[in-house]
Amino acid sequence: MILEAVAQADRPLSPTEINRDIGLPKQSIHRLCQTLVEEGFLIREVSGKKLEAAPRSLRLARGLTTSRHLNIARHQVLMKVSSTTRETVNFVVPEIDGMTYLDRVETDWIFRIELPIGSRVPFHCTASGKCYLASLDSKQFNAVAKTIHFEPRTQNTITTTRRLEAEIQEVQERGYAIDDEELFRDMIALAVPVTDAEGNFLAALAYHGPTQRLSCDTLVDHLDTMREGAAKLAELMR
């Protein structure tokens, strides 16, 4: 119940706040929270007074997401999207230090850009990462932005918080994100969010390909297909 309370919150919580709907004795909730910190499921924020999900909790959530039946159904959705776009399609989830490729279907084109399952990519220069950042409120965004190392991966990479903030505002307005050769030269991508019933971000559905076949204008030709795929993935995860 403690992990569930933390997972459902949109900010770090104190043990007292976590206990609001649980009702354990004060000493018990503090002891249980400390145990979860020691076991790596929770981590304290900078002040040391409030708690949020730690990498181990995120790995646990990712493991549940990859259970066999769900994995098969999810992969089928990706296959259908890939058959329409004719490009590589990815299912990408946020972690502490970036986005992780959890599942993918490769294009059948010989010329393709490979990012294998398990690849970790930055938030600021990927379509999936920008999709995730667009799901955050201003306080959450500022907190994450402070941790980003704005490495210039290409000449198009966003390298300042101000530019990233302007880009994220555009993503929020249009409902999708684009990587315009920001991670790799000659590769572009489009991503849409996969959300739960309350609209909370769960993952990103993205597709990418080389600029020899695609442009930022033609990427949006498959926007409806991507959104339909994201809706089907959301249904699977509820």
C-alpha positions, 0 to 999 in steps of 0.5 A: 500500500505504501508503494501504491500511494507513492506511485499514484502521487504526482510529487514526493510524499512524507511518511505522514502523507503516505499514511493518510489513507493507510492509517497505520500507527505513526511509528509503524509507517516510519519504520516501514518507509525506512525499510523500503528506503534501505531495500531500495524501493524508495528514495529520499528527496534532497530535503530528506523529509519526503520519499519517491519511487527509487530505481528498484520500484521502477524495475519492479513496475517494468517487470510487471509490465513485461509479463508474458501475456501482456508482452505478447499482446503489446508486441502484436500492437507494435507489429501492426503499427510497424506494418503501417508505418513501414518503419521501426516502432518502439515502446519506451518507458521512463526511468531515473536517468532517461528513457528505456526501450522496452519493446520494438519491432524492426522495419523490414528495410535493409537500411535502418537505425538499430536501438536494441531493447534495453537501450537507454536514451536521454530525455531532452533529445528524443521524441519519447523523452520529450513526450514524457517531459510534456506529461509533467507539471511545471514543478516536476519539469523544473526538477527533472530539467535540473538533472539533465546533462545537455550533451550536444549529440548533434547540431540540432540537440537542444542544449538549454533548459529555456529551449527545452521548455519552449519545445515541451510547450509545443509538445503539450499543445500538439499532443506528440513529440518529434526528434528532428535529428537531435539524437543521431544525425540522419534519424528522425522520430515521432512519439505519442504518449500512452496513458492510463485512465486518469491520463497519467503517463505510462510510456511512449509509442514511437517510430523512427527512420532515416531522413533518406526515407522520412521528413518531419512533415511526412512523420505526421502522416502516420499520426492517427496510426500512432495514436490508435496504437497508443490507445490499444496499448493503454487498454492492455495496461489497465 
